[in-house]
Each structure stands twice: as structure tokens, then as C-alpha cells.
Amino acid sequence: MASVREPIAVIGTGYVGLVTAAGFAELGSEVWCVDIDAAKIARLERGEIPIYEPGLAESVAANRERLHFSTELAPALGHARLLFVAVGTPPTYSGDADLSAVNAVVDAMPRSNDHALVMKSTVPVGTGAAIRRSLAERGKEGFAYVSCPEFLKEGSALDDFRHPDRIVVGDDGDWAGDAVVELYSPLDAPLVRTDIASAEMIKLAANAFLATKISFINEIANVCEETGADVLEVARGMGLDQRIGTHFLKPGIGFGGSCFPKDVSALKQLAGNSGYHFQLLTSVIEVNELQKRRVIGKLQKHLGSLVGKRVTLLGLAFKANTDDMREASSLVLAARLQADGATVTAYDPVAETEARKLMVGVQFADSALESLADSDACVIVTEWPEFGELDWSAAAERMRGRLVIDGRNFVDPEAVRAAGFVYEGIGR
Ligand SMILES: NC(=O)c1ccc[n+]([C@@H]2O[C@H](COP(=O)([O-])OP(=O)(O)OC[C@H]3O[C@@H](n4cnc5c(N)ncnc54)[C@H](O)[C@@H]3O)[C@@H](O)[C@H]2O)c1
């Protein structure tokens, strides 16, 4: 471990902030964490981890003496030059990014020639320039600014911190950019050192490309269903081409989560605000919205009207290994099913607490088998490992109907069919 590492501050202790804090504490830095959510800070001080992220609790516990939690900025400013900003940038109704939390952080900064804001939050291109202008207007031009976008994936976030594909640092070539590069130097990753606007665009473009790949393979899956091809074979055959690659060629019920939907929409809006109509992204979003609803069509194909039917959603989180429910496909699915007259039961091993805050009228169960009691159909929504080992004979005994719609192509179709079910995946 490095001898004396630069102390840092992290503002916002959500998925990105807490993982960044734990990661740099692992590398030897003292980390001052700040959040306006007093209850969250109190929990962190007690050693509780407010979110579900594999390995995070262990990492925070192991590096506890280097992690400091507060609702106050002053201790952070007193101890650290680099202030990593990891507050939320959710979508507004128009689809633009809501920068109010980022702006609140900027507004709280004092005059200083010794501090830098290091932007981890995903922001529209031009935000760094606007923040620098706004600081200068208030006599705070000495405050340095670095764009350091974050690429971690929920579910493997800490691992992604430790083994990043690349580090992107966008700056004006001053001390702060050098300090951020030095901070990341123990991690063996390619460095992209660039200007601030390009760093901001790298993040948005990367997410938009991944979302495009998902919508693309979902459309291929839909055509496979019409033509008798098996999309899993097709994706494998495509992905082995190194120019294409196997990642993100998994057809399913559409992308969700806190990043893809909002970042794709923010890039589309950004382009529109700059006078360019980003046609491709408009389609990527539309395909994704339609994909979430295709499950309803599959259910109707087998069950007819959904009025009075009982449908079980297995998994609610937007993907496995997280409790994050933001923009989860399950939300759209449950609402559509209820609107069509169905009763919805659900089970998620981790996300139930979050789901209860967002879902109305859904009946939650404590296990997969319990959630399937008297159900007419089972829909696999999230690829939680335990669903891959479900005892389908036991499921058949509890269920009223014999239909499994696998929204993730996750479970073994033969095992499901052997238990007497009709199995339908996506694009097969
Ligand atoms: N979650 C991801 O997978 C991911 C990946 C890459 C980038 N990002 C980006 O990182 C940013 C943070 O995302 P997240 O998922 O960690 O968000 P989050 O909602 O989990 O956490 C944000 C935290 O910031 C706190 N906060 C809000 N205003 C504050 C203020 N003025 N001062 C101090 N704390 C404040 C909130 O209380 C909350 O704890 C977003 O811009 C997001 O787009 C997220």
C-alpha cells in the first residue's frame, strides 16, 4: 500500500460516492464523506451500509478508521484539497439532467486557491464550463475543476473501482488534474487525459452506445420471434466477431436503472438543445419502452384477457445484485398488468424495501415459491441466481396456471418444460 496518500472528500454517499470513498480508503487515503441526508450519515457512522452492493460492507468495515462521515462540509474542506462530487443528477420531466444537487454543492464552496471540485456525477457536456463561469462570477475562480466521470456498474461496483477499463480525467492541465491522476495511479488502467467537455461527452456517449447495443439486440430478438431464429445463437455468432464483442448483446425486457435511461435521454436533449436531432437515440428509447411492454403481449397470447388473472413477477430490481429500483422494468410491467385487470404478486431477494416505496397494490412474498401460489403465470424479471435453481415441480404444485415468461432468457427452458410448463423467452 502506498505510504502517504492524498486525503480526499466525497460529497454524496450514494452508490457512486460510497464506492468511491471505500475504494480510495482501500488505497490508503483518508476520506471525508459528506451527505445532506442526516439519517444516511447516522447509519454510516454506526457501520450500517444503506445500499446493497456486494463487498461494500466488508470494504467499509475493513477501512473504517480512514472513513469519516458528516453532514457538514467544513471538516472535508479542512482536510482535503480534492472534493469528489457524487450527488444525483436525475432526469427532469423534459428529459434534461436535473443539476440542482450539483449546483447546491458548487454554491456551498468557499473562495479558495487550494481546492478542486472533481465531478463524478454524470452531467451534460458544458456543465464544467458553466460551473467554472459561475464560480468566477462570485470571485471563486481559484477553485479548480476536474471532470472524472464514473463508469462503475451496480452489482460489481467495487470490483469496477479496483479494476477499471480506463480512467478519464478532463481538466485544464493544472495541479488538480495531476493530483487526480496521481490518486488513481495505483490502479492499473489506461488513462484518457483530455479536456473537460470531451470527458463529459465520453461518459454520455459510452452509456448511449451500450443502450443502443441493447435496443439493437432486442429488435433482432423480436425479428427472430417472427422468423424462427434463436436470438441466443444469433447473439453468440455476432458477438464472436471482435468488432462487435459479446457484451451487451443480451436480449430481454429492456434496460432500466439509474443511468442508461436518464443518460440516453440527457444526451438526446443535449443534442436537441444544441440544434441537432439525435435520431438514433430517439429510436433506442422508443424500442426500449416497447420492449418492456412485450411481456404483456406474450401473457395475453397464452392467457387471453388478463382480467382476474394472477401474475407473479420473480425479481423486481432493474438487474441482479442490486436493490436499485430506479427505472426498473418491473415498475412498468406491474402497472400495465394492474391496468389490464390482473393481480400482481412479487418476490425479490433484495429489492423489496425499495420496491414497496414505488409499487402500489402489489402483493409481496418472502420466497419465490410463496409468490407463485395460485398464480396463472410467472414472469422472470430479474436474473437473480436463485431463480436459476428454482424447483419447477414445486412451483407447478403451487401455481394455478402453467406459463413461464422468461424476460431475461435466464432459466433452463428444458427444466421448466419438464415440470409441465409452457416456456417462452425473448427471441427464441
Ligand atoms: N449508480 C450508478 O450506477 C452510476 C454509475 C456511474 C455514474 N453515476 C452517476 O453518479 C451520480 C450519483 O449517482 P448515485 O447512483 O450514486 O446517486 P444516489 O442517489 O445513490 O446518491 C446521491 C447522494 O447524494 C446526496 N446528496 C444530494 N445532494 C447533496 C448535497 N447538496 N450535498 C451532499 N450530498 C448530497 C444524496 O443524499 C445521496 O445520498 C449521478 O450523476 C449518476 O448519474 C451513477
The ligand as an SDF file (V2000), in Angstrom:
LIG
                    3D

 44 48  0  0  0  0  0  0  0  0999 V2000
  -25.3870    4.4540   -9.8540 N   0  0  0  0  0  0  0  0  0  0  0  0
  -24.6070    4.1650  -10.8720 C   0  0  0  0  0  0  0  0  0  0  0  0
  -24.5090    3.0380  -11.3220 O   0  0  0  0  0  0  0  0  0  0  0  0
  -23.8010    5.2650  -11.5100 C   0  0  0  0  0  0  0  0  0  0  0  0
  -22.7210    4.9190  -12.3570 C   0  0  0  0  0  0  0  0  0  0  0  0
  -21.9730    5.9420  -12.9350 C   0  0  0  0  0  0  0  0  0  0  0  0
  -22.3240    7.2650  -12.7190 C   0  0  0  0  0  0  0  0  0  0  0  0
  -23.3780    7.5640  -11.9210 N   0  0  0  0  0  0  0  0  0  0  0  0
  -23.6980    8.9760  -11.6800 C   0  0  0  0  0  0  0  0  0  0  0  0
  -23.2120    9.3240  -10.4000 O   0  0  0  0  0  0  0  0  0  0  0  0
  -24.0980   10.2690   -9.7830 C   0  0  0  0  0  0  0  0  0  0  0  0
  -24.5690    9.7210   -8.4470 C   0  0  0  0  0  0  0  0  0  0  0  0
  -25.3350    8.5720   -8.6750 O   0  0  0  0  0  0  0  0  0  0  0  0
  -25.7580    7.5920   -7.4920 P   0  0  0  0  0  0  0  0  0  0  0  0
  -26.4310    6.4510   -8.1160 O   0  0  0  0  0  0  0  0  0  0  0  0
  -24.6060    7.3660   -6.6040 O   0  0  0  0  0  0  0  0  0  0  0  0
  -26.8230    8.5420   -6.7460 O   0  0  0  0  0  0  0  0  0  0  0  0
  -27.5310    8.3110   -5.3470 P   0  0  0  0  0  0  0  0  0  0  0  0
  -28.8660    8.9090   -5.4560 O   0  0  0  0  0  0  0  0  0  0  0  0
  -27.3950    6.8880   -4.9110 O   0  0  0  0  0  0  0  0  0  0  0  0
  -26.6520    9.1830   -4.3120 O   0  0  0  0  0  0  0  0  0  0  0  0
  -26.6030   10.5680   -4.3380 C   0  0  0  0  0  0  0  0  0  0  0  0
  -26.3160   11.0430   -2.9100 C   0  0  0  0  0  0  0  0  0  0  0  0
  -26.0580   12.4500   -2.9360 O   0  0  0  0  0  0  0  0  0  0  0  0
  -26.6350   13.0110   -1.7770 C   0  0  0  0  0  0  0  0  0  0  0  0
  -26.7820   14.4680   -1.9700 N   0  0  0  0  0  0  0  0  0  0  0  0
  -27.6970   15.1180   -2.7160 C   0  0  0  0  0  0  0  0  0  0  0  0
  -27.4730   16.4500   -2.6710 N   0  0  0  0  0  0  0  0  0  0  0  0
  -26.3890   16.6350   -1.8860 C   0  0  0  0  0  0  0  0  0  0  0  0
  -25.6660   17.7790   -1.4460 C   0  0  0  0  0  0  0  0  0  0  0  0
  -26.0050   19.0080   -1.8380 N   0  0  0  0  0  0  0  0  0  0  0  0
  -24.6110   17.5860   -0.6370 N   0  0  0  0  0  0  0  0  0  0  0  0
  -24.2540   16.3610   -0.2230 C   0  0  0  0  0  0  0  0  0  0  0  0
  -24.8980   15.2280   -0.6180 N   0  0  0  0  0  0  0  0  0  0  0  0
  -25.9530   15.3720   -1.4310 C   0  0  0  0  0  0  0  0  0  0  0  0
  -27.9300   12.2610   -1.6030 C   0  0  0  0  0  0  0  0  0  0  0  0
  -28.4360   12.3840   -0.2860 O   0  0  0  0  0  0  0  0  0  0  0  0
  -27.4800   10.8420   -1.9380 C   0  0  0  0  0  0  0  0  0  0  0  0
  -27.0240   10.1540   -0.7800 O   0  0  0  0  0  0  0  0  0  0  0  0
  -25.2140   10.5160  -10.7910 C   0  0  0  0  0  0  0  0  0  0  0  0
  -24.8830   11.6340  -11.5590 O   0  0  0  0  0  0  0  0  0  0  0  0
  -25.1730    9.2730  -11.6490 C   0  0  0  0  0  0  0  0  0  0  0  0
  -25.6490    9.5130  -12.9480 O   0  0  0  0  0  0  0  0  0  0  0  0
  -24.1190    6.6070  -11.3080 C   0  0  0  0  0  0  0  0  0  0  0  0
  1  2  1  0
  2  3  2  0
  2  4  1  0
  4  5  1  0
  4 44  2  0
  5  6  2  0
  6  7  1  0
  7  8  2  0
  8  9  1  0
  8 44  1  0
  9 10  1  0
  9 42  1  0
 10 11  1  0
 11 12  1  0
 11 40  1  0
 12 13  1  0
 13 14  1  0
 14 15  2  0
 14 16  1  0
 14 17  1  0
 17 18  1  0
 18 19  2  0
 18 20  1  0
 18 21  1  0
 21 22  1  0
 22 23  1  0
 23 24  1  0
 23 38  1  0
 24 25  1  0
 25 26  1  0
 25 36  1  0
 26 27  1  0
 26 35  1  0
 27 28  2  0
 28 29  1  0
 29 30  1  0
 29 35  2  0
 30 31  1  0
 30 32  2  0
 32 33  1  0
 33 34  2  0
 34 35  1  0
 36 37  1  0
 36 38  1  0
 38 39  1  0
 40 41  1  0
 40 42  1  0
 42 43  1  0
M  CHG  2   8   1  16  -1
M  END
$$$$
